[in-house]
């Protein structure tokens, strides 16, 4: 697949280096895929078809008495009723895709379908237009989670080059069948002839009841995600095979990643997500335009009868389904996306032009076929293109929700541009939809170019976009965060950046590797993965394997070593950074005070007796003098018999034979050389000693100044006795003993004279 080395982009999908399956395993793979297709796509497509019917049957209801009964044709009430649906639809799409991963598809999708079916049924009993608008808003909230959840679920079950035809099958099945819902609605309207309820009420009541029934069935039929143990329709071997082939297709990134708001933010900052989402927006605007207004345009704009308008509105979706299915199969077959998206967009633009500007009814009706087909293709293509370019499971969930959120915005857009005053042709609205289609095509072409350029850079080993090298980021991070000024409390010297917490440093965030990159192979699925490799590398005899399996396994296992090692290095950077910050705070908490201390010690060195003039200095000076004399004598020496070296006395006198000035200059040079030699080795030690001596002993404010020899030497006997703090009795005893010793001494002198 044409992708960059880390997250390969798909402007076209080229051949992969997947191991080829033998005939037996190909049959096994096809059998498993058929089981997944049968279990996954029909029920999801059926419920989505019902969702479209419940959402769009307002157009049928409006020409069946809804406008008259609820006064919906007054002012902009119809546009308001259409618009409020999409407000909740937009807001709740991303949260819904977060919930579906935690709750499970069967429970979540069936529950929201049951709820919106009940709301749809309730609309059939309303009496005022504002009640209708409120229930339409609730309907939007409930339907918000279904379509993005389905797209996300389908994308987790299939390889990238199997996806578009499945998405198109799911989507076009729903849209084409929903087209025939107009004919079904025509039959429901006939019930009004035998009851007091008008036809539009029966449309909502019956279709809402059908929705609730299918929702109950969906709870027992809808499958879970591939790695879930709740998928009972597959055997253990089949489940292992599905998980392994998906992991192999996505380079090991197919795992159940937890969707957090951090994942949402990272996904929302990816330009590709928004590029594909706007293409989807352009296609969805066309679908909503035709879905919401096609029966009205056929009935009031082209002059067909109500029954014929219902019938004719069913065929453009069917044509779109056939056309998109063929092109989707072709797109997966040749593994290209961009060219098909551009082609579908151009087809939609041409159809919209025919519908808007032709005066012939037949020509305008043909335009609806082309416009509808182009719109559906501009929805399915970008969705598959997006899924191909998002590898991680959590990011794919959020990306699909963002794309479909844009479709909700397109619904608002269509509701606003198709104004009541532009009826019955709605030409300004059609032109507005055409404009976003033009932008969508231009963006698709630009995306193809950018992805191709990025892939070429990846092939040359260059980095993508504005990425920096990890070593540069490491250095920038350590320099910017480990400076002494960065840990200063209070005022800091000008020019130093404010300190950043290690977890808040933007530089460090770019270095640290997300845990999702370190999760290959999947925990607990190593046997499934090896089983898949074995199936694709069997030997000629039972129980043997092709010798390439070991190389394949080793290459696959080592593919994440780069990410792992960089992750470990990133952790070390964080630990070292924290240590440096803590050490500086403990030892040098006040940067200004530390700088002042260094200046003070340098002043002492430059203005007072240098504190490097110590015994180390004297030793070095003596050694320098000795080395110089020794070298001079060695030059004058000659070797005697036996190897001894001898210097003649008259020549020895010439070793230091120089004038007084030259001798003094040489002596100064030797002293200065010794000074610098000592300073290089012991200056920091001397600074520490000097600082300790000053702050602990010689400073006036030092708590240990008492122990300074200078201070003690200046004290009197009385002061020292006071400091000693002897007990009075001890003091008297000592004085008495002193007196007795004195008396004893005098007595000894007297006795000596006697």
KAWO-V556639 format. One record per helix or strand of 3 or more residues. SS is the DSSP state (~ for helix, > for strand). FROM is the first residue (numbers start at 1). TO is the last residue. If there is no record, write none. Layout:
# KAWO-V556639
ss:SS from:FROM to:TO
ss:SS from:FROM to:TO
This chain:
# KAWO-V556639
ss:~ from:23 to:56
ss:~ from:58 to:70
ss:~ from:77 to:103
ss:~ from:105 to:123
ss:~ from:129 to:155
ss:~ from:160 to:193
ss:~ from:199 to:221
ss:~ from:236 to:249
ss:~ from:261 to:268
ss:~ from:271 to:301
ss:~ from:306 to:312
ss:~ from:315 to:334
ss:~ from:338 to:357
ss:~ from:361 to:389
ss:~ from:393 to:417
ss:~ from:420 to:422
ss:~ from:427 to:459
ss:~ from:470 to:481
ss:~ from:484 to:487
ss:~ from:506 to:511
ss:~ from:515 to:518
ss:~ from:526 to:536
ss:~ from:548 to:558
ss:~ from:561 to:587
ss:~ from:591 to:607
ss:~ from:615 to:636
ss:~ from:649 to:652
ss:~ from:660 to:698
ss:~ from:705 to:707
ss:~ from:709 to:713
ss:~ from:717 to:724
ss:~ from:728 to:753
